[in-house]
Amino acid sequence: MAFRIFLAGASGVIGQRLIPRLVQEGHVVGGMTRSAGKTELLGNLGAEAILCDVFDRAALIEAVVGFRPDIILNQLTDLPDDVTKIGDYAERNARIRTEGNQNLIEAARKSGSSKILAQSVAWQLPDGPDALAVAELEASVLAEGGVVLSYGQFYGPGTYNEQQPADPRVHIDRAAQRTVEVLDEPTGVVVIID
């Protein structure tokens, strides 16, 4: 069955791998990015580019309602290109997982979209804002009858780990393929690891 999929985080490392796979399966993808410079890339990958910031609640609701998705796929993170700076981004990444995710849930409700799938992690984060944000994201997605995509640490081209990191891990291409395969999973947590 083909779905209309609103992909938040479309220009990210997994988003760029998801779009061609989703399109190949017959799905229509609305790829959201907050960067005008990435809209051409998303179009070239096969998505309808949607320029929108997840923190602009009104614009996000308008974009989602206008796209009329069957599924909202939240692959948003706010991480630096340089892995050594990851600690500096903890508050920003926590905000996108809490406020950003809540805005997507609100947009899903307003659009009548019945399903949300959201990226999470398959390992224990140290106590702090990121761990609290992940717990909040997971609880809010499950409360909506959605699916938590609990990924191992990504490795492969374009990720922080070109080689295999410690477990739990998942190759970025396998992560993208498994995500496409679980679009119609019932509510719950789906662990995606090698």
Secondary structure, DSSP 8 states (H G I E B T S, - for coil): ---EEEEETTTSTTHHHHHHHHHHTT-EEEEEES-GGGHHHHHHHT-EEEE--TT-HHHHHHHHHHH--SEEEE------SSGGGGGGGHHHHHHIIIIIHHHHHHHHHHHT--EEEEEEESS---TTHHHHHHHHHHHHHHHTT-EEEEE-EEESTTSS-SS--SSSEEEHHHHHHHHHHTTT--SEEEEE--
